[in-house]
Amino acid sequence: MTDSDTFGASAAGLPSRGVTVRVVLYPGEDGHVVAECPELPGCMSQGRDRSDALANIREAVEGWLDVEAASGTSRRTVEIVELAV
């Protein structure tokens, strides 16, 4: 695993669900790193640094997917595009 992304990597001791999602990282007002998953509405977290934020958003994504599975609904289709301005 490189420092640039976590594609194909799972946290130690945790099985992968085989789901890949995009995560947006940006600085929060309090100096923490905010992590947001635009493909899963409302799924976001934060951490003291990049590594902490990625670990926390992984946990948030797992929880989001658990709730989705328990409710019997499927996640919304989200279109992510790049826009030059």
Kinemage of the C-alpha trace (Angstrom):
@kinemage 1
@onewidth
@group {chain A} dominant
@subgroup {mainchain}
@vectorlist {calphas} color= white
{ca met a 1} P 0.000 0.000 0.000
{ca thr a 2} L 1.325 3.410 -0.901
{ca asp a 3} L 0.711 6.615 0.994
{ca ser a 4} L -1.219 7.993 -1.989
{ca asp a 5} L -4.237 5.675 -1.823
{ca thr a 6} L -5.681 2.584 -0.185
{ca phe a 7} L -7.036 0.791 -3.262
{ca gly a 8} L -7.087 -2.922 -2.640
{ca ala a 9} L -5.929 -2.592 0.965
{ca ser a 10} L -7.894 -3.438 4.062
{ca ala a 11} L -7.136 -2.578 7.642
{ca ala a 12} L -5.228 -5.231 9.557
{ca gly a 13} L -7.535 -7.977 10.780
{ca leu a 14} L -10.560 -6.671 8.871
{ca pro a 15} L -11.915 -8.502 5.845
{ca ser a 16} L -12.574 -6.505 2.710
{ca arg a 17} L -16.167 -6.384 1.434
{ca gly a 18} L -14.894 -5.967 -2.108
{ca val a 19} L -16.465 -2.502 -2.287
{ca thr a 20} L -14.420 0.431 -3.536
{ca val a 21} L -15.610 3.963 -2.816
{ca arg a 22} L -14.116 7.376 -3.460
{ca val a 23} L -13.082 9.468 -0.474
{ca val a 24} L -12.480 13.210 -0.538
{ca leu a 25} L -9.994 14.545 2.013
{ca tyr a 26} L -9.740 18.213 2.965
{ca pro a 27} L -8.585 20.302 5.918
{ca gly a 28} L -11.190 21.043 8.567
{ca glu a 29} L -11.544 24.330 10.390
{ca asp a 30} L -10.142 22.791 13.577
{ca gly a 31} L -6.913 21.566 11.952
{ca his a 32} L -8.173 18.000 11.551
{ca val a 33} L -8.485 16.217 8.199
{ca val a 34} L -12.084 15.729 7.038
{ca ala a 35} L -12.923 12.593 5.033
{ca glu a 36} L -16.130 12.433 3.037
{ca cys a 37} L -17.556 9.715 0.812
{ca pro a 38} L -19.793 11.444 -1.764
{ca glu a 39} L -21.105 8.113 -3.065
{ca leu a 40} L -22.702 7.353 0.304
{ca pro a 41} L -24.890 10.306 1.301
{ca gly a 42} L -24.078 11.602 4.784
{ca cys a 43} L -21.032 9.366 5.195
{ca met a 44} L -18.169 11.425 6.572
{ca ser a 45} L -15.627 11.445 9.370
{ca gln a 46} L -12.407 13.171 10.397
{ca gly a 47} L -9.057 12.475 12.016
{ca arg a 48} L -6.014 14.187 13.480
{ca asp a 49} L -4.065 13.434 10.295
{ca arg a 50} L -4.553 11.755 6.891
{ca ser a 51} L -3.971 8.250 8.203
{ca asp a 52} L -6.368 8.721 11.122
{ca ala a 53} L -9.026 10.222 8.815
{ca leu a 54} L -8.763 7.266 6.416
{ca ala a 55} L -9.102 4.755 9.261
{ca asn a 56} L -12.127 6.626 10.585
{ca ile a 57} L -13.866 6.947 7.209
{ca arg a 58} L -13.337 3.219 6.628
{ca glu a 59} L -15.227 2.571 9.864
{ca ala a 60} L -17.947 5.040 8.812
{ca val a 61} L -18.302 3.350 5.399
{ca glu a 62} L -18.575 -0.067 7.074
{ca gly a 63} L -21.339 1.289 9.329
{ca trp a 64} L -23.121 2.932 6.408
{ca leu a 65} L -23.057 -0.341 4.468
{ca asp a 66} L -24.307 -2.267 7.533
{ca val a 67} L -27.288 0.085 7.886
{ca glu a 68} L -28.000 -0.190 4.166
{ca ala a 69} L -27.923 -4.003 4.336
{ca ala a 70} L -30.194 -4.075 7.405
{ca ser a 71} L -32.718 -1.734 5.798
{ca gly a 72} L -32.841 -3.677 2.534
{ca thr a 73} L -32.278 -0.551 0.448
{ca ser a 74} L -29.538 -0.029 -2.077
{ca arg a 75} L -27.214 2.948 -2.172
{ca arg a 76} L -28.085 5.783 -4.486
{ca thr a 77} L -26.491 6.056 -7.869
{ca val a 78} L -24.143 9.016 -7.748
{ca glu a 79} L -22.445 10.550 -10.742
{ca ile a 80} L -19.055 12.086 -10.061
{ca val a 81} L -17.621 14.255 -12.821
{ca glu a 82} L -14.705 16.617 -13.224
{ca leu a 83} L -15.640 20.113 -14.312
{ca ala a 84} L -13.116 22.579 -15.673
{ca val a 85} L -13.920 26.218 -14.866
